[in-house]
Amino acid sequence: MNLFNRKDGDGEKTPKRRAGDLALVDGEGAVPSHRLTMDMARAVSLAAMMAHSRAATVVEVADLLAGMYIYEWDRLAKYWDDEEKVESYLQQICRISPPRWHYWIEFHHRQLTVESEPKKWKLPVGPKKDEVAVPKLAHSAELQAVWAAAEAAAPTTDMVEGRVIPVLTLECVLFAIASRTNSEIGHRLVAAGLKLGELEEEARRPRHAPR
């Protein structure tokens, strides 16, 4: 499988990556419409947890935006001049109170600590009797529209079961959210001073291979 083929049409290809460096989406057993880089996949997982914690029936764009910034704040905050001001503004956009915002940041840091610790072999055990499976939440219509816009802006592609599909990075998804200025969140991101031109440049023509 050839990963990360450039869409520029100039024949240039980014370095190959292991299959584990990407995450499939859009259901089990079906060819997905896109793939996610690992950091984007982690943001999606956090967004789903946040939506589930407030007993939502779907994952919203606000959940995804919060997940992206909690996981990669240092990487994406550079697209605003005033990082401290925009963080509080994002709390408003994502409808998250300061205590809950800090709770999820602490949760993220704990997850990073666990991931960095040496893995220990454990015998497989069955689920506890009192455990309840967390249902997989669907994505809202607005979030599905964001995915479609991000697919159009994706800088690289991958081949899956004979189909060429786009690989979505944090930058191209953020650009897809912000460029939809007919949506409230997109409009508010731009109004908050987002450097849309710089973001688009990095989204469409990244200086580094997607990670």
Salt bridges, closest charged atoms under 4 A:
ASP21 OD1 - ARG18 NH2 3.43
ASP39 OD2 - ARG75 NH1 2.33
ASP63 OD2 - ARG54 NH2 2.54
ASP81 OD1 - LYS195 NZ 2.94
GLU115 OE1 - ARG42 NH2 3.91
GLU142 OE2 - ARG180 NH1 3.96
GLU151 OE2 - HIS34 ND1 2.60
ASP158 OD2 - ARG35 NH1 2.52
GLU171 OE2 - ARG75 NE 2.82
GLU184 OE2 - ARG188 NH1 3.52
GLU200 OE2 - ARG204 NE 2.93
GLU201 OE1 - ARG205 NH2 3.06
GLU202 OE1 - ARG207 NE 3.10
